[in-house]
Amino acid sequence: MALVTTAEVCDTNPQQIVSGELRALQPIFQIYGRRQVFSGPVVTLKAFEDNVLIREFLEEKGSGRVLVVDGGGSLRCAILGGNPVVQAQNNGWAGVVVNGCIRDVDEINGCDIGVRALGSHPMKANKKGIGEKHVPITIGGTRISDGEWLYADTDGILISRAELCV
């Protein structure tokens, strides 16, 4: 996203906001990781209190993509920890957004990757491999589809139907 902020994107694209082509996620996420500004094509995953599919995705080459996980907003356990985030960083993922909790915050904060989550929790997730890949998800009333674009900075997170020319 170069030096253009999410606020500037909103200010210069009012017609896309009205049409729904550009949407802002609710300001519910905490900022983790060293990369506070990141963007990329979205890969969606729905996984409630289970991290098997998250780990599988982050073992793949990221190619600058952003994994967006609908964890159902659960605050009962962490579905992302330090080891998968290190792997995501090493595999070229731009970031991970989790509608749920993470753990190993100090380790994650040392990684050069963008991470957003509702908070941290010391308990680990289930390992049943239950979830849905590449499906439309809804986080805080905002629908997000596989292949859309995510732009994040310290002001917030935007979802766009197409890559923005900024």
Secondary structure, DSSP 8 states (H G I E B T S, - for coil): -TT--HHHHHHH-HHHHHHTSEEE--S--EEESS--SEEEEEEEEE-SSB-HHHHHHHHS--TT-EEEEE-TT--SSEEE-HHHHHHHHHTT--EEEEEEEE--HHHHHTSSSEEEEEEE-SSB-B-S---EES--EEETTEEE-TT-EEEEETTEEEEESS----
